Amino acid sequence: MNSLEGRRVLVTGASSGIGEALAVAATDAGARVALLARRAERVEALAERLPGAVALVADVNDGPRVQAEVERAAETLGGLDAVVNNAGIMLDGQPSETDPAFWQAMVDTNVLGLLNVTRAAVPFLLNAVGPSVVNVSSMGGRYVPLAGSGVYSATKHAVHALGEALRLELQVKGVRVTTFAPGFVATDLTSTWPEGRPLERWKENARKGLSVERAAAAVVHILSMPPEVTIVEYAVTATTQLPASVLRD
């Protein structure tokens, strides 16, 4: 178990956080990886470190660019066996007070971006053996822990719903679909937040959360299951993570 020998895996949001850690872990497990991210310098540097990796520079919001880059990945790697929709953003704010541009940005990346990548990848997955789609959601997609994360949670609830819909569509064609829902993970997801209590609270709890390496190992485990096994949802938190009731505004 946990071997990805010979698998070809596309990872979005691959320039940092869970995506970067997953690229390393999947390569260590025997896969060749296609790394899609907006930050060209970072994703290209990562690809140079990983044998057989290919860097793809695109914003998941840009459907035509995503289509072209996914096709390039499949051509370079000789196909695709799995796609991990990891790209996502989180912007904090009370739902009734937040700048509408924040709402749009999260919907565009967390929901529409996932659809863009999946739509581009599915034709290649249908030609693979034991293909997988893993959609990275959040424990915040299973409930709403804080008012300030309400819109983010709404987009992650949508990821869960899309996972169910994609499973209904694709499982009969042999494509496994899994929703991965981690709790707090120590990433730079809040790098654009202004200084203040929400940011400090997030940092404090992220320190008690999962490492990116632990999260990446969970995704490798999902991908390494035998073709006849589908993990529907994989929800995991650090033992030290505080319960939602303690964190509520």
N, C-alpha and C positions, 0 to 999 in steps of 0.2 A: 504494500500500500504506500501511497504518496510518491510513486514513481510517475513521471510524465515523459518518460523516454520516447522521443520521436514525435511528441505532440507539438502542434503549432498554435500558439496562444496569443491573441490580441488583447492588450491591456490598455484601457483609456485612463487618463489622469495619471500617466506613468512617470511624470517628471519629479514627483515628490510623494511623501506619505505612504499610504498603503500601496498605491500603484507602483512606486519605485521598489518598495520592499518585495512586492509580489513578483516583479520582473526578475529580481535577483533570486528569489526562492524558486520560481518556476524554472529558471535556467539551471540552478543547482540540482533540480529534480529531473533534468534531462530534456526539457522543452527548448524550443526556439521561440523567441518572443518578438512580437511587433509592438512597439511602444508608441502610443498616440498621446500627444499633449500639445498645449499651446506654446510652451516655452522651448523654442528650438534649441537654444544653447544647452539647456539642462538635459533634454531628452536625447540629443545627439551625443552628449558626453556619456550618458548612461549606456547607450547602445554600443559605444566603442568599448566599454568595459565587459560586455556580455557576449560570449561567442555566438555567432549566428544571428544576433539581434538586428532588427531594422527599425530605424527611427521614422516616425510619421508626425509631421507638424500640421496640426489642424485644431480649430476650435470645434467641439462637438455640436455647437449651434449651427455651424455652416454645413448644411446638408450636402451640397455638391462637392465641397472640398473633402468632406468625410468619405463620400462615395469613392472619390478618386484615390484617396489614401488607403482605404480598405482594399480596394482592387489591387493597388500596388503591393500591399502587404501579402495578399494571397498569391500574387505572381512571384514575388521574391521568395516566399517560403514554400511555394508549391501547394498552396491550399491553406485552409484554416480548420482547426479542430475545436477551438473554444474561443469565446469572447467574454471578457470580464468588463462590464460596464461600471467602472470605478469613478469616473470623472464626476465631480460634484462641488457645489459651493454652499456655504452656510453664512447667512447674514442675519444678525440678531435684531429684533425689534418687535414691539407690540403690534399685533395684526392691524388694529385700527389707526395706528399712528405712523406706520412705516412708510417710507418713500416708495411709491408704486414701482419705481425702477428696481428696487430690491426684489419685489415680488416677481417681476418679469425676469430678472436675471436668474433667480433660482428655478423658476419654471422652465426657462429656456435650457439651462444646463442639466438640471437634475431629471427632467422629464423628457423634453423634446430631444435633448442630446442623446439620451439613452435610445430613443426611438430611431434617430438618425443612424447611429452606429449599428444597432441590431438589424435594421432594414438592409443596410449595406452588406452585413456579414452573413445573413441567413442563406443566400444562394450558395455560398461556399461551404457552410456548415452541413447543408443537405447532402453534400458529396463526401462527407467525412464518416469515420467509424466512431460511434460513441461521442458525438459532438455535444458541447455544453454551452449554455449561456448562463453566466452568473451576474446577477444584478446586485450591486452593493447598495443596500439601503441603510438602515440605522435602527437601533432600538426606538428612536424617535418616530419611526414609521409604523410602530406597533402601538404606540400611545403618544400622548402629548405631555412631555415632562414639564415644560415651562411655557407660559404665555409668550415670552420673548422668542421662543423657537417655534411658534405656531405655524408660520408659513413654511418654514423649512420642514417641519413635521408633515405638513400637508403634501409637500412634494414627495416625501419619502413614503407616505401612505400610497401615493400614486404609483411609486415604484413597486410596492407590494401588489397593487391591483394589476399593473402591467405584467408582472411576473405570472400571476394567475392566468391572465389572458393569453400570454405567450405560451404557457404550458398547454392550455387547451388547444391552441393552434398547432404547436410544433411537436409535442410529445408523440402524437400519432405518426409523425414523420421521423421519429427516432432522435429528436433533439431534446436533451434534458435541459430544464430551466430551473435554476435555484435562486432564491432570494437570500442574500447574506446580510444579516442585521446585527452589526456589532454595537456595543455600548460605547462609552468614551474611549477614544484612541488618541494617543499623543501624536497629532499631525499639525500641519500649518494651516488647517482649515479656517482658522480665525485670523489669518495674517493681515486681512484688510479691515479688521474691526478697530474702531477708535478706542483709546485708553478709557478705562472706567470699570465699574463693577461687573458688567456682564463678561468682559474679557478676562478679568482677574478670576472670576468664579469658574469660567471655562478652563482656564489654565490650571487652577487648583485641582479640579476634578479630572482633567486629562492626565495629570501626574499620577492619579490613582487608577487610571484606566489601563487598557491593553497597550502593549508596544505595537508598533507597526509590523514588527517581525512575527508576533503572535497572530495578528490579524491575517497576515499573508500566509502563514502556515495553515490557517483554517481554510483559506481559499484553495491552496494546493491540495488539501485533503478532499475538498469537494470535487475538484477536477480529476483526482486520481481514482475515484470510485469506478468499479467495473461498469461497462456500458449498460448492463441491465438494471442498474441502481440509480435512482434519481433522489437526491436530497431536495426536498421541496423548500424547506426554510431552515437556515442555520443561524440561530440567534445566540449570541455569546457576549458575556460581559466579564470584566475583571472581578475577582472575588471581592476586591477592596472598593469597588464602585459604590457610591452612596445611592440609596433608593431614591426614586423620583420624588417621593413625599418630602424629603429633606431639602430638595433643590427648588421647590416651587416658589414662584414670586410671592 
